[in-house]
Amino acid sequence: DADTLRRGRGQVGADGSRRATERAPAAYQTPEARTLARDLARKSVVLLKNEGDTLPLSPSLARIAVLGPCAHDPRVLQGDYHYPAHLEMIYRSAANQGETILPRPDEVAFEPGPYFPPTVTPLDGIRATAPGAEILYARGCGILSEDDSGIAEAVTAAREADVAIVFVGGRSGLVDGCTSGEFRDAAHLSLTGLQSRLVEEVARTGTPTIVALINGRAFALPDLVAGVPAVLECWIPGEEGGQAVADILFGLVAPSGRLPVTLPRHVGQVPLYYNRKWSTSDVIGFRPDYSDEAATPLFPFGHGLSYTQFVYEDFQLGAATLAPDETIDLSVVVRNVGACAADEVVQLYASDPIASVTRPVAQLVGFARVPLEPGEKRRVRFGLDPSQLAFFDRSMSFVVEPGEIQLRIGASSEDIRAEGSIHIEGETRHLNQKEIRPTSVTIEGA
């Protein structure tokens, strides 16, 4: 009821104590927390495409068009489990009873309200990072709406600018008006509403166009990716997300995020994942395409570009044969051969091609984020515990079996830079799942 809602908003203390809104600043929204939020958002952004080194942007740009329904809406920077998203369910219930408490997530820009954290939108971040540039902002369209009355304004802004950055995606939440989250399933993996049309018309102006995706679920966007030179996957970047994205756009930091999912070309490919089981196609070395589409993903698991280049060299593998309880040691040297400092995410994959049950063609068993200055090289050492290779056999026992294990190190599940194999000897080892041990990582100077 209304009285309960008011107490929940901190207006009334049930026991007469100091209001929660007065106590919260000591624990929340501290400078340290904001700094952490910005750092995490920076590290999560994935550069999917960067044709012709469109990014990073020059700080000397005179005019920048910042466009799209996700460019200046703080609500879309938060997920479906943050506090206001849950309150939206209460707002909707209260609205149905004739009481209006806070705005609902409609197709107008969200007005934050008292429980929404201070949030830096992408428009805010770009303005702060490029203070000398004229910023031309236009929303263009909504996330779900079919109203195209704002697209012309966005196209005009793009035509007058040196570069156009279009922020499109979705809204995570639990009620109508949201496109991902609990109870918000989707039949298609394309952008909703008129967002694809907005991107197409902006790109058609000839102005270099960058697309930044703000979203809580995977999209399949082959036409969009093909039509623009640069694409950023920003996920749901949080309260400092707008500044973090601006940091990436203008090269204050290099992007270092990697895809934790496989992005398909079309919804018809789903389910599509890197750690699929071996098939006849893998054995004979031929994987046919669909009759009307490529069978490969648009972007593979682990993919992510940088503003620099890395080379992998001097791969070393420890003992060629081991017992089922001995650690597998391997290492590689990673060198930054580009002109800017950046993190490389070195990924270790394993596969068991011959086992008592069919195993995945690849399995991520370790990774390391390696910061490197230009010209710097470092050795990354992995200590792979055999428990990472355990699986349930035909009798449903959790085991590590003897046999060949193939090991690959690379920059993604499909960008393998070094590989080798070892042989586990001895008897089958039976484990409890609680005995699984993580892969150890050591980063050394080289």
Disulfide bonds with the S-S distance in Angstrom:
none
